[in-house]
Amino acid sequence: MIVVCGLASYLNFKKFNKNSFPSLSFENLLKTEAPQNSEDSLFPEKEGEKEWLSPDGKLKLRYSQSWIEYDKILLEELKQNATSSLESEILLYAIRIKEEGKAFCFLTVEKINSKKNLEEIIGMLKKNSKEEFEIVDSQNEENSANLEFNTRIEEKTDFHSKMKMFFTEDKTYLITVSAPENDFEKFAEESSILSSAEFID
């Protein structure tokens, strides 16, 4: 089950086994032999950015064309798993893959249909973290906040995450960039997604 803001995205990506989604099996991706020619890469780097707007028109952000968004079928599966325990709705879920599947990063945008604050979000993260949870940095503002943290899931899989939050009178929006700790520096430029996030009042 997804932990708030994609902490367990790794587990959910692995969960889609070959009986349900053979082309997206995590194990199959990692076992695929890397093409000899870089131009034939399974995960080519793409130039330019794309702009994403939430369905309610309240949240806007930009990210690289190299991100792969989950399609409607897989997104619906994630929503069913996450909503029941976290009272959140996943608006966007995408993966960024490098080194032919050996390094990956997740982008998750969620909406909670109630007003939360930084302390409450941290409490939710701690509650839903199966093992260790460590806050690296946090910055709290009047209507937004930033949080950087580490967590450990599925035995010894250490994740590093950065999160941007927007608080309104009746909703909370969460944008998270998350990757295995050993991979995070390879995606350091993706933190610009959080700075690009804009709430439209």
CORNORCOR-V463194 format. One record per pair of residues at least 12 apart in sequence whose ideal C-beta (glycine too) atoms are under 8 Angstrom apart, sorted by the first residue. I is the first residue (numbers start at 1). J is the second residue. If there is no record, write none. Layout:
[[I,J] [I,J]]
This chain:
[[1,81] [1,82] [1,85] [2,78] [2,81] [2,82] [2,86] [2,90] [3,125] [3,128] [3,129] [3,130] [3,151] [3,153] [4,86] [4,88] [4,110] [4,121] [4,124] [4,125] [4,128] [4,174] [5,108] [5,110] [5,125] [5,161] [5,163] [5,174] [5,176] [5,178] [6,93] [6,106] [6,107] [6,108] [6,161] [6,176] [6,178] [7,125] [7,128] [7,129] [7,151] [7,153] [7,159] [7,161] [7,176] [7,178] [8,153] [9,93] [9,95] [9,106] [9,108] [9,178] [10,106] [10,153] [10,154] [10,157] [10,159] [10,180] [11,153] [11,154] [12,78] [12,81] [13,26] [13,95] [13,106] [14,26] [14,27] [16,74] [16,77] [21,74] [24,74] [29,42] [29,97] [29,101] [30,101] [30,102] [32,100] [32,101] [34,100] [35,100] [41,100] [42,100] [42,101] [43,66] [43,97] [43,98] [43,100] [43,101] [44,66] [45,66] [46,64] [46,65] [46,66] [47,65] [48,64] [48,65] [49,62] [49,63] [49,64] [49,65] [50,62] [50,63] [50,64] [50,65] [50,67] [52,92] [52,109] [54,91] [54,92] [54,109] [54,111] [54,173] [55,91] [56,111] [57,200] [58,168] [58,171] [58,173] [58,199] [58,200] [58,201] [59,91] [59,109] [59,166] [59,173] [59,175] [59,197] [59,198] [59,199] [59,200] [60,197] [60,198] [60,200] [61,109] [61,175] [61,193] [61,196] [61,197] [61,198] [62,193] [62,196] [63,94] [63,107] [63,190] [63,193] [63,196] [64,96] [64,190] [66,96] [67,94] [67,95] [67,96] [67,107] [68,94] [68,95] [68,96] [68,97] [69,92] [69,93] [69,94] [70,93] [70,94] [70,95] [74,93] [75,90] [75,93] [78,90] [78,93] [82,110] [85,128] [86,110] [86,112] [86,124] [86,128] [87,112] [87,113] [87,114] [88,110] [88,111] [88,112] [88,174] [89,110] [89,111] [89,112] [89,113] [90,108] [90,109] [90,110] [91,109] [91,110] [91,111] [92,107] [92,108] [92,109] [93,106] [93,107] [93,108] [93,109] [94,106] [94,107] [95,107] [96,187] [96,190] [98,186] [98,187] [99,186] [103,179] [103,180] [103,183] [103,186] [103,187] [104,179] [104,180] [104,183] [105,177] [105,178] [105,179] [105,183] [105,184] [105,186] [105,187] [105,190] [106,176] [106,177] [106,178] [106,179] [107,175] [107,176] [107,177] [107,190] [107,193] [108,174] [108,175] [108,176] [108,178] [109,173] [109,174] [109,175] [109,176] [110,173] [110,174] [110,176] [111,171] [111,172] [111,173] [111,174] [112,171] [112,172] [112,173] [112,174] [113,170] [113,171] [114,170] [114,171] [114,172] [115,167] [115,168] [115,169] [115,170] [115,171] [115,172] [116,165] [116,167] [116,172] [117,145] [117,167] [118,138] [118,140] [118,145] [118,147] [118,165] [121,145] [121,147] [121,163] [121,165] [121,172] [121,174] [122,135] [122,138] [122,147] [125,149] [125,151] [129,151] [129,152] [129,153] [130,153] [131,151] [131,152] [131,153] [132,150] [132,151] [132,152] [133,149] [133,150] [133,151] [133,152] [134,149] [134,150] [134,151] [135,147] [135,148] [135,149] [136,148] [136,149] [136,150] [136,160] [143,166] [143,167] [143,168] [143,199] [144,164] [144,165] [144,166] [144,167] [144,199] [145,164] [145,165] [145,167] [146,162] [146,163] [146,164] [146,165] [146,194] [147,162] [147,163] [147,165] [148,160] [148,161] [148,162] [148,163] [149,161] [149,163] [150,181] [157,180] [158,180] [158,181] [158,182] [159,178] [159,179] [159,180] [159,181] [160,178] [160,179] [160,180] [160,181] [160,184] [161,176] [161,177] [161,178] [161,179] [162,176] [162,177] [162,178] [162,191] [162,194] [163,175] [163,176] [163,177] [163,194] [164,176] [164,194] [164,197] [166,197] [166,199] [168,199] [173,199] [175,193] [175,194] [175,197] [177,190] [177,191] [177,193] [177,194]]
